[in-house]
């Protein structure tokens, strides 16, 4: 029983520490370098920040009025 628990612990720790890689796989290469991955994350954060600021501006009516929607009422 102790051997089974130890084996389960080893497999679980290998899976957790290995991330998305298959446990006990040697020599695998990631799809992106650390620099490329950092650039992708920064680009995503920038896009998400711009989207949230756009949502806030829309909710608080901070955008300038478009001349296409102005009515010519006399």
C-alpha positions in Angstrom: 0.0 0.0 0.0 2.9 2.3 0.8 4.5 1.6 -2.6 1.2 2.5 -4.4 0.9 5.8 -2.5 4.5 6.6 -3.2 4.0 5.8 -6.9 0.9 8.0 -7.0 2.8 10.8 -5.4 5.7 10.6 -7.9 3.3 10.5 -10.9 1.2 13.4 -9.5 4.3 15.6 -8.8 5.7 14.8 -12.2 2.5 15.9 -13.8 2.2 19.1 -11.8 5.9 20.1 -12.2 5.8 19.1 -15.9 3.0 21.5 -16.7 1.5 20.7 -20.1 4.3 18.4 -21.0 3.8 14.7 -20.6 5.5 13.4 -17.4 8.8 11.8 -17.7 9.4 13.0 -21.3 13.0 14.0 -21.8 14.1 16.5 -24.5 10.8 18.1 -25.5 11.0 21.6 -26.8 8.4 24.3 -26.2 6.5 25.8 -29.1 7.7 29.3 -28.3 10.8 30.7 -26.7 10.5 32.6 -23.4 10.9 35.9 -25.2 8.2 35.1 -27.8 5.9 33.9 -25.0 6.5 37.1 -23.0 5.7 39.2 -26.1 2.5 37.3 -26.7 1.4 37.8 -23.1 2.3 41.5 -23.1 0.4 42.0 -26.4 -2.7 40.3 -24.9 -2.5 42.4 -21.7 -2.3 45.5 -23.9 -5.3 44.5 -25.9 -7.3 43.6 -22.8 -6.4 46.9 -21.2 -7.6 48.8 -24.3 -10.8 46.9 -24.4 -11.6 47.5 -20.7 -10.8 51.3 -21.2 -13.2 51.3 -24.2 -15.9 49.6 -22.1 -15.4 52.2 -19.3 -15.6 55.1 -21.8 -18.7 53.6 -23.4 -20.4 53.2 -20.0 -19.6 56.7 -18.7 -20.5 58.3 -22.1 -17.0 59.8 -22.4 -16.8 59.4 -26.2 -17.3 62.5 -28.4 -20.6 62.8 -30.2 -20.6 61.5 -33.7 -21.8 64.0 -36.3 -23.6 61.1 -38.1 -26.1 60.8 -35.2 -26.8 64.5 -34.7 -30.3 65.4 -35.7 -31.1 68.6 -37.5 -34.2 69.5 -35.5 -35.9 72.9 -36.2 
